[in-house]
Amino acid sequence: MTFFCPRCWKEIKAVDKVCPYCSANISEFENKDFEEKLINALRHPERETVRRAVFILGKLKSVKAVQPLLALFKQTDNIFLKIEILKALNEIGVQEAKEFIITVIDSDVGIVKRKAQELIKIGK
């Protein structure tokens, strides 16, 4: 089995308690709950892992994930990830998430704009 540091995502040994690359305390991450681990996975270098974490956070209606999801939306150029984030924010359903989706209606990217419009219509 391969193990990765939950901070820098470099490969580490199963017995490592401290990451040899970034000095992260590995046992500190082991004590986090599932929701916190999913939020941490939003920084994972593998795209599918990030997309899966976004999807699950939406299904969990994770209010804790709203700010990290908003930040990820703003920093990514991946259109499909942006759409997944919008769907997750819509499922979470808090006011801040709804307000953000409304702002995305002004997006320059057609498919992202249409998804935001669709989600706003469904919410009415």
Beta strands, then each sheet from edge to edge (+ up, - down):
strand 1: 3-4
strand 2: 11-12
sheet 1: 1+ 2-
end
